[in-house]
């Protein structure tokens, strides 16, 4: 996913590559440097781009492998403090995917917007 859409001030292309849950499960102990080289090769082959990389950083989403989401167990879309000043949300609330993280954040943002009216 090209991140330049989100950050207009970037002077170089900025990309984020997401691996599937299956890949993560099968390669849970992969060395970060090895993962970065593998991700770079996928990017180069997919887009036929061989530009010099100025920065590369891998992050393994290790804790998103939930069997049951928080919502499935509690029927809630976030955890909040009694005074509604602190909220916890994330992919684990609705599932285990990147889109679940987005949806959970969106649900919470709508709730906070209603609170502030």
HELIX and SHEET records of a PDB file:
HELIX    1   1 UNK A    3  UNK A    5  5                                   3    
HELIX    2   2 UNK A   21  UNK A   26  1                                   6    
HELIX    3   3 UNK A   32  UNK A   47  1                                  16    
HELIX    4   4 UNK A   62  UNK A   64  5                                   3    
HELIX    5   5 UNK A   70  UNK A   74  1                                   5    
HELIX    6   6 UNK A   91  UNK A   94  1                                   4    
HELIX    7   7 UNK A   98  UNK A  115  1                                  18    
SHEET    1   A 2 UNK A  79  UNK A  80  0                                        
SHEET    2   A 2 UNK A  87  UNK A  88 -1                                        
END                                                                             
